[in-house]
């Protein structure tokens, strides 16, 4: 009888331990997601700056004049992947040292004044953050439910534990 009185308390304590363990797993999953999101926003901040827009307009005007042929393109349209650097342009302004362009004049990489190279990476999906936040809830219910299920196996079927 004493064991049946302690089962709900044991289930709650082990559920709390499971929630803590789930929280640790959630932190381990969220850390790279937050880092990836920060790298994405930093690249986008530089790529959408006025310095990059001015450099793009300068490159496009040079191409129209025929002074610039940045890529040796084959006759096939798939000669280079769209994420490969076709040519670089030195800027030295706005915290940017150089910009890597692809064949379509889109920014592929940016070298900052500090020497860090930023690349275009996609922003992580919001659902990944939501899934990571479910780990503590799942940890609680898995251990809580396991204690309740194991406790139910050794009791009288007529006794109501829930």
Buried (B, 14 or more C-beta within 10 A) or exposed (E): EEEEEEBBEBBBBBBBBBBEBBBEBBEEBBEEBEEBBEBBEBBBEBBEBEBBEEBBEEBEEBEEEEEBEBBEEEEEEEEBEEEEBBBBBEBEBBBBBBBBBBBEBBBBBBBBEEEEEBBBEEEBEEEBBEBBBEBBBBBBBBBBBBBBEEBEEEEEEEEEEE
